[in-house]
Amino acid sequence: MEPEKVFDGHSDEVHVITSTANGKYIISGSGDKTIRAWDISTLKQLSVLKASDKMISNIHLTPNDEFLVCDSGVGNIGIWKVPQSLRE
């Protein structure tokens, strides 16, 4: 069985995936040290965040999608404000 859609862009293994509350966007974190936002309907990559010097091991969106929190397993977390365009 083949996947219905494939998002291509990370240069290393994807370790974590989440979606926005509205279900329109996917956020992925990878061993390539980036977090990427994807539009589910168009398969387009919307943004890339260089988030760490290590692989991204965990990402979480706050319930209103206002903030993205990431953990790279090095003893700290990063918090970013999510652009309004990804919350609509």
N, C-alpha and C positions, 0 to 999 in steps of 0.2 A: 504494500500500500504506500502510495506517495503522499507527501504532505500537500495540503491545499495551497499553502503559500510558503515562500522561503524568503527570509530577510538576509541579505548578504552584505557584509561590511566589516565585521570584526576580523582581526588578523590572528586571533588565538581563540581558544575554547571559550564558549559562553558559559558562565557559572551561575548566573541568576537572571531571572526574567520576572517582570511584574507588568501590570497594565494600569492605566489611569481609571479613575472611577467611572468616567463616561464610556469606557470601553473602546475608545477611538484610537488609542495609542498604546504601544508597547515600549517598555524601557528595559534595556538589557545591559548587563555588566559582564566584563570579560577579563581574561588573562592578558589582554593587550593593554590593560590599565585604563580603559575608557568605559564610559557610560554612553549609550546611544539611545535616541528616541526615534521611533518608527511610526509612520501612519499605517494603520492596519489595512485600510481600504486601497491605498495606492502602492503600498510596499516601499514608499520612499523613506529614506533616512532623513530626519528633520534636524537633528543636531548631534554633535559629538562633544563630550566633556572629557578632557584629560583629567581624571579624578584622583590619581594616585601614582606612587612609584612602585606599587605592587598590584597584583591582580585584584579585581573587584570581587569580593566574596559575598556581599549582601547589599541589596538596595531595598528601600522602603519609601513609599509615598505616604504623606500624611493623609487622613481621611478626605480632606477637601482638595487634595493634590497641590496644595500651595508650596510644600517643601519636599525635596528629595533628600533622603539620608543614605549615605553609603558607608560601608565598612570594608577596609582592605586588609584586615587582619594584622595590622601593625600597631595596634594600641590607640588608634584614634578614629574618629568618624568625621565625615564631611557633610555639610548641610548646604544645599543650594535652593534658591527660590526658583520654582518652576515658572517658565514663561506663561503668560496669560493665554497665548495661542494654544498651548497644550491642555488647558483647563476648560476650553469651550466645547 
